[in-house]
Amino acid sequence: MNAVGATGNRLPVHRSLLFRMLASALLIVVCAITATAWLAVRTTTDAVRDQQGQVLADDTMIYRTLVSYAASHHDWRGAAPVVRDLARSTGRHITVTPQDTRRPVVSGPVRPSRTPARAFATIDPLHTDPFLSPQTGGSGIDRAALGPYALRTADRQRLDRAANSVAKCLTGASVPFQRSASPSGRPVIALLYDVSLREQMQGTDQQQYRAKRADECGLLELDTPTAGEDDALAALNEVVNACLRRQKLPTLTLGLGFMSGATAQGTVPRSSQNCVDTGRREQLAPYVAPSALLYVSDTSGSPAAPFDLSPANALRTLVVTAVVLLLAAFVTVVTGIHLVRPLRALTRAAQDRDEQLPPVPVARDDEIGRLTAAFNELSEHRARTERQRKVMVSDIAHELRTPLSTIRSALEATQDGVIEADQHLTDSLLEEVLLLQHIIDDLQDLAAADAGTLRLYEEQVLAEAVLRHVAAAHRVAAEKAGVTLLVDSVGRLDLWADPLRLRQIVGNLVSNAVRHTPPGGRVTLHARGDAAAAVIEVTDTGTGIAAENLPFVFERFWRAEKSRSRKTGGSGLGLSIARKLTEAHGGMLSAASAPGRGATFTIMLPQSEGKKGRTANDHEGC
């Protein structure tokens, strides 16, 4: 996973693009898995906790309801409607079976696929579960188990009338009280403590006052057992005292308050409570349903279980997480390699110093593919520019070396006395110096155009006057070369241009045309225009230019013939300077030719008034 750096050395692993992509992907996956797992566990835990609480509340309600039913019925034959109602309201399946067999005596409306292996609780109103029925106290006997202590209808009506009379009396005496009923239906009136009553008593003991008023109102008569209760209490006391005598404990006389641990004389001693509870269970046993097992489950037969993160489940979670991480790592590595491979190819290509390096293959149509294509174009442009630079430097050296060598040789010969310093030598040296000056001026013009500092001084110019001026300046050279130089008169054509630079442009084109036109040939200057542009054409009947060479005729020091002979003369910069000056005017210079049919160079200038002192930077294309 090491990557090649810009200096050719391999990058450290932690700086590699592939490593960063892999680390980022794995970090995202780990964070996503962690967040998802935390959220899932948190949500599942809360949901399971809520579900467990609801299930436990429902199962507790089912237990208490069935215990109350068993306490008030001597068998289970009529429990089916109760079980159906409980199952419908809780959505749980309920099954009640005897303790000695698994055959259901009562079952819910929908039988589960399987009965749970473990019972939820044992339904026994005489031995209730203290956790599920804490209101039964220490005896474990359900309060609904009345047996022989259940009031007859006549007794209940009589006690209700007596309680109404007592309540009316206490209300008239301004004694606060609270009325309720015992599980047997007996009315219960309890006196309440009231601060305002104590303030009205002016020091009288409130407890005595309350007891006196209650006695006057007949409150004690409500606590008097009925005939049926007396018989039941007598039978209970006989059984309890027999137990106490066997254990050599003092005998007791139990009243109606035995359920709260009270006797007729006071509180039942803790040592005697076991005999009381045992006696009560013996007395109530014939009146309650036999004990049974309670099975509570969902419709699939599975009891509600807490969220179990067992070692097996934890291992399964870790395995799934590891598989996801490995899959993410694999996908990231494959994708990273697919992305990094072309980048490495680009890096190697950029570091290669070979100018003939083949282009990097473009195997994809995306951002990297477009980058590769742009890199190939840039590499090709760089290679072409480098080749042109080398050729240009070589050409400049050659162009300067020839006149300098001539001047040096003449001066050394004069110094050595080989030749005489006469007018002919002076004219020859001056000619060579002028040639050097011409090359230097051309290079200076190109440098100024490239730098955008070439200044133009535009004014209204008559096109025909410029053409005739250039023709006159080059007529001698044309006649010497045996070339006819013509100006095609087109009437008056005015345009805005720098007259000196325009003559330089046309002159460079005419000079080039004369050099490449054989004796007997013709060079024609023509001007035409319309409202949009002014067009000046320089046409010759020379050797022409091959189609493959046309794109290069305006490059610096370019020649169709690759030899460095000066048979055609010139510095190789004339056409480049002409194009730069044309573009500085906001125009365009083009060439059209065919081998053996001559060439036509066309100058196209916009017909718009310029500003005096404009530079080449003021035009697009410079």
Legacy VTK file of the C-alpha trace (Angstrom):
# vtk DataFile Version 3.0
C-alpha trace
ASCII
DATASET POLYDATA
POINTS 622 float
0.000 0.000 0.000
2.984 2.314 -0.316
2.565 5.135 -2.838
5.229 6.728 -5.020
5.949 10.318 -4.048
6.907 13.269 -6.211
10.603 12.674 -5.567
10.444 8.999 -6.577
10.513 7.721 -2.965
7.676 5.666 -1.579
5.260 7.458 0.687
4.750 6.203 4.243
1.741 3.949 4.608
-0.204 6.456 6.690
0.100 9.074 3.942
-1.044 6.800 1.144
-4.352 7.668 -0.513
-5.394 4.017 -0.427
-4.626 3.771 3.303
-6.574 6.952 4.015
-9.556 5.713 2.038
-9.434 2.369 3.864
-9.076 4.045 7.267
-11.916 6.470 6.514
-14.220 3.694 5.307
-13.471 1.472 8.287
-13.917 4.374 10.682
-17.289 5.162 9.142
-18.302 1.494 9.276
-17.176 1.123 12.895
-19.008 4.279 13.926
-22.114 3.194 12.031
-22.059 -0.311 13.522
-21.382 1.029 17.001
-24.131 3.619 16.793
-26.577 1.119 15.289
-25.717 -1.543 17.852
-25.982 0.913 20.734
-29.292 2.231 19.466
-30.614 -1.279 18.816
-29.549 -2.560 22.237
-30.856 0.545 23.968
-34.150 0.444 22.119
-34.497 -3.319 22.525
-33.636 -3.125 26.209
-36.192 -0.385 26.817
-38.799 -2.226 24.768
-38.097 -5.527 26.522
-38.147 -3.809 29.900
-41.480 -2.184 29.126
-42.812 -5.434 27.731
-41.607 -7.359 30.744
-43.205 -4.844 33.066
-46.485 -5.014 31.186
-46.358 -8.821 30.981
-45.555 -9.094 34.682
-48.410 -6.737 35.540
-50.793 -8.716 33.332
-49.636 -12.063 34.730
-49.938 -10.746 38.295
-53.473 -9.527 37.587
-54.329 -12.937 36.100
-52.973 -14.680 39.191
-54.831 -12.454 41.631
-58.093 -12.772 39.713
-57.902 -16.567 39.612
-56.875 -16.720 43.295
-59.930 -14.641 44.169
-62.079 -16.971 42.062
-60.628 -20.032 43.790
-61.198 -18.411 47.185
-64.892 -17.869 46.491
-65.656 -21.157 44.650
-65.202 -24.711 45.780
-64.172 -26.002 42.293
-62.973 -24.799 38.816
-65.988 -25.794 36.775
-67.278 -22.239 36.301
-63.902 -20.570 35.701
-63.928 -20.784 31.895
-65.661 -17.412 31.299
-63.233 -15.714 33.698
-60.228 -17.241 31.917
-61.571 -16.218 28.484
-62.064 -12.619 29.619
-58.559 -12.502 31.085
-57.019 -13.967 27.916
-58.936 -11.513 25.718
-57.930 -8.457 27.749
-54.249 -9.376 28.177
-53.528 -11.218 24.920
-51.986 -14.073 26.947
-52.805 -17.756 26.858
-53.907 -19.093 30.240
-53.983 -22.714 31.333
-54.954 -24.068 34.775
-54.064 -27.679 35.583
-54.204 -29.792 38.785
-50.939 -30.201 40.583
-50.847 -33.949 40.112
-51.523 -33.953 36.337
-50.865 -31.764 33.305
-54.370 -32.199 31.913
-55.929 -28.699 31.766
-59.049 -28.111 33.789
-59.397 -24.579 32.403
-57.719 -23.233 29.260
-57.794 -20.094 27.124
-59.773 -19.807 23.891
-56.685 -20.557 21.721
-54.519 -23.506 22.572
-50.790 -22.753 22.214
-48.472 -24.891 20.102
-46.904 -26.168 23.294
-47.427 -25.743 27.029
-44.594 -24.048 28.912
-42.405 -26.460 30.834
-42.611 -24.376 34.003
-45.731 -23.062 35.745
-45.971 -19.364 36.395
-47.475 -19.860 39.899
-49.549 -22.134 42.071
-53.144 -21.032 42.597
-53.998 -21.759 46.231
-56.074 -19.162 48.101
-54.909 -20.654 51.399
-51.208 -20.395 50.507
-50.817 -17.327 48.280
-47.527 -16.068 46.860
-46.401 -13.169 49.101
-44.727 -11.466 46.098
-47.799 -11.632 43.867
-50.348 -11.067 46.706
-48.670 -8.966 49.380
-52.034 -7.805 50.774
-52.672 -11.233 52.381
-50.144 -10.486 55.114
-48.154 -13.168 56.899
-50.943 -15.746 56.924
-50.924 -16.246 53.126
-54.713 -16.714 53.158
-56.568 -14.705 50.563
-59.049 -12.244 52.013
-61.734 -13.456 49.585
-61.632 -16.924 51.220
-64.615 -16.399 53.590
-66.055 -19.905 53.851
-68.507 -20.025 56.774
-67.869 -16.352 57.544
-69.750 -15.155 54.459
-72.744 -13.103 55.587
-76.225 -14.177 54.769
-78.330 -11.724 52.787
-80.589 -10.933 55.753
-77.617 -10.326 58.051
-75.944 -8.051 55.476
-79.121 -5.984 55.089
-79.526 -5.651 58.836
-75.901 -4.579 59.304
-76.194 -2.045 56.468
-79.202 -0.456 58.173
-77.343 -0.348 61.472
-74.296 1.191 59.799
-76.474 3.876 58.203
-77.895 4.727 61.616
-74.411 4.909 63.185
-73.108 7.071 60.362
-76.009 9.476 60.726
-75.444 9.703 64.468
-71.708 10.354 64.133
-72.333 13.016 61.532
-74.761 14.772 63.861
-72.178 14.650 66.663
-69.472 16.147 64.331
-67.291 13.045 64.727
-65.311 12.365 61.499
-65.288 8.799 60.227
-64.620 6.656 57.164
-66.976 3.935 55.987
-65.887 0.787 54.126
-66.768 -2.904 53.843
-64.893 -6.065 54.742
-64.449 -8.908 52.180
-67.473 -10.627 53.745
-69.641 -7.571 53.083
-69.767 -6.416 56.724
-69.831 -2.603 56.947
-66.847 -1.054 58.741
-66.857 2.468 60.264
-63.494 3.868 61.419
-63.266 7.109 63.415
-60.817 9.769 62.115
-58.641 12.228 63.981
-59.580 15.902 63.446
-57.544 18.876 64.712
-60.500 21.231 64.701
-62.387 18.825 66.967
-59.569 18.906 69.523
-59.617 22.684 69.553
-63.369 22.683 70.220
-63.060 20.195 73.129
-61.221 22.727 75.366
-58.948 20.149 76.997
-61.210 17.140 77.034
-59.410 13.943 76.060
-60.295 13.314 72.414
-59.894 9.519 72.613
-62.399 9.248 75.438
-64.775 11.669 73.750
-64.646 9.716 70.464
-65.194 6.340 72.185
-68.081 7.754 74.162
-69.821 9.222 71.160
-69.251 6.058 69.129
-70.695 3.938 71.903
-73.703 6.243 72.141
-74.255 5.926 68.390
-74.103 2.087 68.601
-70.768 1.609 66.785
-69.912 -1.431 68.917
-73.046 -3.216 67.750
-71.587 -3.345 64.233
-68.730 -5.506 65.541
-71.091 -8.050 67.118
-70.874 -11.387 65.258
-73.970 -12.784 63.611
-75.306 -16.240 64.510
-73.489 -17.828 61.546
-70.254 -16.071 62.450
-70.589 -17.193 66.062
-70.863 -20.832 64.977
-67.858 -20.490 62.704
-65.779 -18.783 65.374
-66.689 -21.487 67.909
-65.549 -24.227 65.547
-62.341 -22.306 64.771
-61.512 -21.693 68.433
-61.959 -25.376 69.168
-59.482 -26.387 66.451
-56.988 -23.649 67.334
-57.037 -24.342 71.073
-56.567 -28.073 70.454
-53.412 -27.171 68.516
-52.243 -24.819 71.252
-52.780 -27.430 73.954
-50.732 -29.944 71.991
-47.913 -27.402 71.917
-48.543 -26.471 75.568
-49.364 -22.881 74.717
-52.039 -20.691 76.323
-55.467 -21.019 74.751
-57.100 -18.133 72.863
-60.548 -16.845 72.056
-60.575 -15.534 68.479
-63.011 -12.861 67.360
-63.852 -11.415 63.958
-60.489 -9.671 63.842
-58.510 -12.900 63.483
-57.496 -11.926 59.966
-55.477 -9.032 61.358
-53.976 -11.112 64.148
-56.375 -10.032 66.958
-58.353 -11.936 69.541
-61.179 -11.000 71.807
-58.658 -10.213 74.554
-55.974 -8.563 72.386
-53.257 -9.458 69.885
-52.463 -13.055 68.985
-48.982 -13.987 70.267
-46.456 -14.772 67.542
-45.927 -18.271 68.970
-49.653 -19.025 68.611
-50.113 -17.564 65.102
-49.151 -20.821 63.383
-52.001 -22.684 65.093
-54.415 -19.889 64.136
-53.379 -20.015 60.461
-53.494 -23.800 60.402
-56.953 -23.843 62.004
-58.243 -21.276 59.531
-56.940 -23.281 56.552
-58.623 -26.469 57.888
-61.864 -24.575 58.321
-61.740 -22.883 54.837
-60.481 -25.869 52.829
-63.954 -27.279 51.988
-65.075 -23.864 50.698
-62.241 -23.081 48.219
-61.223 -24.640 44.918
-58.393 -27.179 45.047
-54.917 -25.823 44.371
-53.841 -25.778 40.723
-50.913 -24.777 38.535
-51.144 -21.618 36.439
-49.401 -21.541 33.036
-49.211 -18.200 31.252
-47.613 -17.809 27.818
-47.990 -16.109 24.448
-49.773 -17.758 21.539
-46.600 -19.637 20.549
-46.388 -21.192 23.977
-43.269 -19.280 25.002
-43.310 -17.412 28.292
-42.047 -13.830 28.283
-38.259 -13.985 28.540
-35.878 -11.152 29.227
-33.387 -9.914 26.623
-30.708 -12.581 26.628
-27.211 -11.454 25.563
-25.750 -14.884 26.135
-22.187 -15.815 25.123
-23.571 -17.439 21.986
-25.500 -14.286 21.050
-22.500 -12.103 21.853
-20.273 -14.314 19.683
-22.816 -14.158 16.861
-22.882 -10.355 17.091
-19.081 -10.181 16.998
-18.945 -12.512 13.989
-21.476 -10.435 12.059
-19.581 -7.256 12.950
-16.285 -8.788 11.818
-17.840 -9.939 8.540
-19.208 -6.444 7.894
-15.813 -4.889 8.647
-14.011 -7.364 6.365
-16.518 -6.758 3.591
-16.132 -2.987 3.995
-12.337 -3.335 3.974
-12.427 -5.537 0.859
-14.732 -3.174 -1.043
-12.650 -0.182 0.026
-9.369 -1.825 -1.016
-10.747 -2.893 -4.403
-12.249 0.537 -5.028
-9.114 2.272 -3.769
-6.842 0.215 -6.002
-9.135 0.917 -8.936
-8.878 4.643 -8.202
-5.216 4.772 -7.252
-3.850 2.747 -10.209
-4.368 5.508 -12.832
-3.060 8.095 -10.367
0.135 6.079 -9.948
0.427 5.804 -13.728
0.087 9.582 -13.964
2.733 10.016 -11.256
5.183 7.757 -13.084
4.491 9.554 -16.340
5.024 12.955 -14.714
8.356 11.822 -13.217
9.629 10.332 -16.463
12.080 12.618 -18.244
11.681 10.855 -21.578
10.079 13.219 -24.095
8.901 10.256 -26.205
6.905 8.745 -23.331
3.712 7.213 -24.742
0.438 8.694 -23.486
-1.173 7.217 -20.396
-4.084 4.957 -21.462
-7.530 6.429 -20.761
-9.545 3.407 -19.651
-12.477 5.128 -17.933
-14.903 7.953 -18.547
-14.962 9.716 -15.210
-13.072 12.465 -13.393
-9.841 10.434 -13.329
-10.252 9.536 -17.014
-10.688 13.187 -17.889
-7.691 14.058 -15.727
-5.655 11.459 -17.613
-6.749 12.867 -20.981
-5.897 16.393 -19.842
-2.529 15.153 -18.575
-1.811 13.520 -21.928
-2.645 16.758 -23.720
-0.476 18.697 -21.299
2.380 16.212 -21.741
2.096 16.441 -25.519
2.059 20.246 -25.347
5.035 20.205 -22.993
6.981 17.883 -25.271
6.141 19.983 -28.319
7.067 23.189 -26.507
10.316 21.660 -25.325
11.177 20.608 -28.851
10.324 24.069 -30.152
12.415 25.647 -27.418
15.438 23.555 -28.344
14.991 24.282 -32.019
14.487 27.977 -31.279
17.615 28.227 -29.142
19.587 26.389 -31.813
18.168 28.631 -34.558
18.882 31.817 -32.626
22.435 30.647 -32.022
22.814 29.820 -35.715
21.298 33.089 -36.905
23.555 35.126 -34.636
26.653 33.022 -35.210
26.776 33.554 -38.996
27.006 37.389 -39.049
29.163 37.420 -35.923
31.558 34.937 -37.501
31.736 37.085 -40.663
32.406 40.240 -38.643
35.002 38.486 -36.472
36.791 36.960 -39.457
36.954 40.315 -41.277
38.214 42.149 -38.222
40.839 39.484 -37.455
41.995 39.567 -41.094
42.240 43.337 -40.988
44.152 43.154 -37.700
46.554 40.621 -39.180
46.993 42.748 -42.346
45.565 40.101 -44.602
42.963 42.479 -46.042
42.850 46.223 -46.169
40.260 48.214 -44.245
38.593 49.949 -47.225
35.094 51.125 -48.032
34.075 47.720 -49.363
34.986 46.027 -46.047
33.160 48.729 -44.130
30.005 48.239 -46.228
30.203 44.463 -45.747
30.589 44.747 -41.980
27.756 47.285 -41.829
25.524 44.869 -43.743
26.263 42.107 -41.239
25.650 44.461 -38.309
22.342 45.512 -39.804
21.410 41.832 -40.116
22.207 41.313 -36.426
20.235 44.405 -35.583
17.306 43.078 -37.626
17.337 39.732 -35.802
17.593 41.454 -32.405
14.771 43.859 -33.288
12.586 40.952 -34.373
13.263 39.100 -31.107
12.567 42.274 -29.147
9.236 42.740 -30.932
8.245 39.132 -30.173
9.263 39.505 -26.524
7.247 42.738 -26.220
4.206 41.059 -27.815
4.518 38.046 -25.525
4.854 40.291 -22.470
1.935 42.486 -23.531
4.041 45.678 -23.594
3.922 46.255 -27.359
2.339 49.693 -27.804
0.165 50.641 -30.740
-0.581 54.164 -31.920
-3.645 53.767 -34.065
-5.031 56.307 -36.475
-7.065 56.356 -39.644
-4.986 54.758 -42.408
-5.624 54.479 -46.138
-5.101 50.819 -47.076
-3.970 51.492 -50.661
-1.300 53.952 -49.445
0.119 51.328 -47.079
0.236 48.695 -49.818
1.949 51.006 -52.328
4.458 52.119 -49.688
5.383 48.503 -48.913
5.572 47.622 -52.626
7.908 50.525 -53.257
10.144 49.488 -50.335
10.468 45.910 -51.643
10.489 46.565 -55.360
14.280 46.563 -55.664
14.554 43.195 -53.860
11.734 41.807 -56.024
13.325 42.933 -59.265
16.652 41.483 -58.148
14.867 38.138 -57.534
13.040 38.360 -60.874
9.630 38.651 -59.208
6.884 41.044 -60.286
5.322 42.985 -57.407
1.773 44.273 -58.073
-0.754 46.332 -56.102
-4.406 45.649 -56.929
-6.206 49.008 -56.767
-9.575 48.686 -55.039
-10.467 52.278 -54.473
-10.532 53.993 -51.123
-10.458 51.714 -47.987
-9.915 53.383 -44.619
-9.093 51.454 -41.465
-7.843 52.119 -37.924
-4.321 50.833 -37.287
-0.806 51.750 -36.294
0.631 52.697 -39.725
4.221 51.697 -38.853
3.179 48.310 -37.453
0.771 47.689 -40.352
3.568 48.372 -42.888
5.754 45.995 -40.826
3.083 43.250 -41.023
2.565 43.609 -44.792
6.292 44.019 -45.381
7.110 40.769 -43.576
4.523 38.949 -45.696
5.833 40.490 -48.949
9.459 39.706 -48.002
8.486 36.083 -47.279
6.520 35.811 -50.551
9.377 37.234 -52.632
11.876 34.790 -51.091
9.682 31.776 -51.890
8.658 32.849 -55.419
10.914 31.692 -58.253
12.082 34.125 -60.969
9.273 35.065 -63.331
6.737 34.744 -60.567
4.338 37.318 -59.251
3.423 38.740 -55.797
0.099 40.605 -55.583
-1.132 42.900 -52.778
-4.898 43.278 -52.555
-7.197 45.076 -50.099
-10.954 44.847 -49.652
-13.385 45.548 -46.882
-16.936 45.812 -45.611
-18.689 47.156 -42.553
-17.328 44.364 -40.313
-13.674 43.942 -41.291
-10.862 45.107 -43.558
-9.020 42.355 -45.441
-5.500 42.613 -46.881
-4.181 39.682 -48.930
-0.636 38.930 -50.086
-0.681 36.289 -52.834
2.325 34.734 -54.582
2.858 32.203 -57.335
5.675 30.429 -55.541
6.315 26.840 -54.587
3.478 26.750 -52.088
3.246 25.080 -48.688
2.334 21.464 -47.999
-0.858 20.888 -46.023
1.024 19.255 -43.149
3.264 22.331 -42.844
0.549 24.995 -42.818
-0.068 24.793 -39.004
3.608 25.592 -38.362
4.335 28.500 -40.752
3.795 31.078 -37.986
6.073 29.364 -35.472
9.378 30.977 -34.692
12.425 29.882 -36.746
10.330 27.324 -38.598
11.346 26.494 -42.176
9.835 23.994 -44.559
13.343 22.923 -45.562
15.125 21.629 -42.472
18.639 22.578 -43.617
20.244 25.596 -42.042
21.324 27.125 -45.350
20.518 30.757 -45.872
19.532 30.388 -49.508
16.088 31.808 -48.750
17.435 34.408 -46.334
15.405 35.822 -43.437
15.592 35.254 -39.735
12.661 32.858 -39.464
10.774 35.332 -37.269
8.963 37.459 -39.849
5.721 35.491 -39.993
5.629 35.070 -36.177
6.005 38.833 -35.739
3.332 39.477 -38.382
0.798 37.279 -36.563
1.621 38.847 -33.159
1.207 42.378 -34.543
-2.054 41.425 -36.262
-3.425 39.959 -33.047
-2.290 43.083 -31.200
-4.636 45.039 -33.526
-7.441 42.668 -32.593
-7.247 40.952 -35.972
-6.295 37.574 -37.380
-3.600 36.373 -39.799
-4.091 33.111 -41.715
-2.425 31.225 -44.534
-3.821 29.119 -47.370
-1.696 27.226 -49.889
-1.193 24.145 -51.977
2.132 22.763 -53.244
3.036 24.264 -56.661
0.137 26.741 -56.574
1.590 29.478 -54.414
0.291 30.793 -51.098
-2.118 33.447 -49.855
-1.671 35.208 -46.515
-4.788 37.029 -45.305
-4.824 39.865 -42.764
-8.259 40.503 -41.281
-8.608 43.652 -39.110
-11.774 44.810 -37.331
-13.410 47.973 -38.703
-13.584 49.838 -35.374
-11.953 53.011 -34.155
-9.072 52.321 -31.784
-7.559 54.356 -29.020
-4.237 56.020 -29.265
-1.517 54.414 -27.198
-3.228 50.987 -26.977
-1.007 48.032 -25.967
-1.115 44.422 -27.034
-2.784 43.506 -23.712
-5.832 45.503 -24.779
-6.691 42.838 -27.371
-7.968 39.315 -26.934
-5.671 36.698 -28.308
-2.390 38.390 -27.341
LINES 1 623
622 0 1 2 3 4 5 6 7 8 9 10 11 12 13 14 15 16 17 18 19 20 21 22 23 24 25 26 27 28 29 30 31 32 33 34 35 36 37 38 39 40 41 42 43 44 45 46 47 48 49 50 51 52 53 54 55 56 57 58 59 60 61 62 63 64 65 66 67 68 69 70 71 72 73 74 75 76 77 78 79 80 81 82 83 84 85 86 87 88 89 90 91 92 93 94 95 96 97 98 99 100 101 102 103 104 105 106 107 108 109 110 111 112 113 114 115 116 117 118 119 120 121 122 123 124 125 126 127 128 129 130 131 132 133 134 135 136 137 138 139 140 141 142 143 144 145 146 147 148 149 150 151 152 153 154 155 156 157 158 159 160 161 162 163 164 165 166 167 168 169 170 171 172 173 174 175 176 177 178 179 180 181 182 183 184 185 186 187 188 189 190 191 192 193 194 195 196 197 198 199 200 201 202 203 204 205 206 207 208 209 210 211 212 213 214 215 216 217 218 219 220 221 222 223 224 225 226 227 228 229 230 231 232 233 234 235 236 237 238 239 240 241 242 243 244 245 246 247 248 249 250 251 252 253 254 255 256 257 258 259 260 261 262 263 264 265 266 267 268 269 270 271 272 273 274 275 276 277 278 279 280 281 282 283 284 285 286 287 288 289 290 291 292 293 294 295 296 297 298 299 300 301 302 303 304 305 306 307 308 309 310 311 312 313 314 315 316 317 318 319 320 321 322 323 324 325 326 327 328 329 330 331 332 333 334 335 336 337 338 339 340 341 342 343 344 345 346 347 348 349 350 351 352 353 354 355 356 357 358 359 360 361 362 363 364 365 366 367 368 369 370 371 372 373 374 375 376 377 378 379 380 381 382 383 384 385 386 387 388 389 390 391 392 393 394 395 396 397 398 399 400 401 402 403 404 405 406 407 408 409 410 411 412 413 414 415 416 417 418 419 420 421 422 423 424 425 426 427 428 429 430 431 432 433 434 435 436 437 438 439 440 441 442 443 444 445 446 447 448 449 450 451 452 453 454 455 456 457 458 459 460 461 462 463 464 465 466 467 468 469 470 471 472 473 474 475 476 477 478 479 480 481 482 483 484 485 486 487 488 489 490 491 492 493 494 495 496 497 498 499 500 501 502 503 504 505 506 507 508 509 510 511 512 513 514 515 516 517 518 519 520 521 522 523 524 525 526 527 528 529 530 531 532 533 534 535 536 537 538 539 540 541 542 543 544 545 546 547 548 549 550 551 552 553 554 555 556 557 558 559 560 561 562 563 564 565 566 567 568 569 570 571 572 573 574 575 576 577 578 579 580 581 582 583 584 585 586 587 588 589 590 591 592 593 594 595 596 597 598 599 600 601 602 603 604 605 606 607 608 609 610 611 612 613 614 615 616 617 618 619 620 621
